[in-house]
Amino acid sequence: MSRPRALRHRSLTALLALALPATLALSACGSEQEDLKGFDAVSVSGDVGSAPKFDFKGTLAPGAAQDKVITEGTGATLADGDQVLVNYAVANGFTKKTVIDTFGDEAGGFVQKVGAKVEPQQITDLLVDPVRKQIKAGLKVGTRLAVTVSSEKLIGQYLGDQQVSSYMAGKDIGNEDGLVIVADLVAVAAKEPAGTPVTTAKPAWAPEVTLKGTTPSGLNFAGVAKPDAKLEVSTLIQGAGPEVKSGDVIAANYLGAVYKGKKPFDESYSRGEPLSAILSEEFGTVVKGWSQGLIGVKVGSRVLLKIPPALGYGDQAQGADIPANSTLYFVIDVLGAA
């Protein structure tokens, strides 16, 4: 049986987005089975795109990481710089339970820039780091990857951090458990929206999107009605891809401004890299107006959102560019979802 070691103290300052309960004990208990290493302990089955099935032949002993391609994809070939959308699941080889599953509604997956090193921004980044390292140019969309690894290797140095300890305990992961991580390469984010321009009259609430070529560069509020408290969505380009679902991680380019703002308060187009965000009322990583406004939108679309303060930042100012009680306007290109 795995036993928790003494906790070592080193903070992970990037893990501020998670508000978690007090630290719990990190021991795990299960039936006595033979300890096996790597993929001798577990086999993975199931179709790519759906939650994997884990068949444990014994207890997955913690040890050096082993990686394996479960299924070779037949889709587009990844190139450096591509933004690939990934769903994943994590199973504990000691308890034999799946502890994270982004194929369902629990949480979003992640977006990986091929060839780029990713610094952890939240606790789940620590858990998926081994499979991130396996996502390389030359792989194809539809590939399923798997890694077995020790939880101590992933999180041991951060266990003194209360949020990390609480999160891992809440998932019933001890600090000496063997884990198996499975990741599906779902799709590559497009470079720009792809669909049919919508030619209906512009709503009274909607600013004009100013373009530099085909790229949004600003919002013109001339003649725009004073904002009310409603969330509004207007489709400018109707994409032909799948609809965004609650719990999806999306890749999106965006530009945002407050009502009658003379310039955007933020945008991603000039950075050359889309935002990755999880859309969910419960655990989303963006303001609620994004989640409510984009769920149901088809991949490939360009949409305009009007987000009232109650679904934005409320009475909390966000620096000088977003005063308290601001109505937020966004033009958003939905480039991928998983």
Secondary structure, DSSP 8 states (H G I E B T S, - for coil): ------------TT--S----S------------EE-GGGSEEEES-TTS--EEEESSEE---S-EEEEEE---S-B--TT-EEEEEEEEEETTTTEEEEETTTTS---EEEETT------SHHHHHHHHHHTT--TT-BTT-EEEEEEEHHHHHGGGTTSHHHHHHHHHTT--TT-EEEEEEEEEEE--SS--EEE--S---TT--EEEEETTEEEEEE-TT-----S--EEEEEEEE-S-B--TT-EEEEEEEEEETT-SS-SEESGGGTS-EEEE--TTT-SS-HHHHHHHTT-BTT-EEEEEE-GGGTTTT--BTTTB-TT--EEEEEEEEEE-
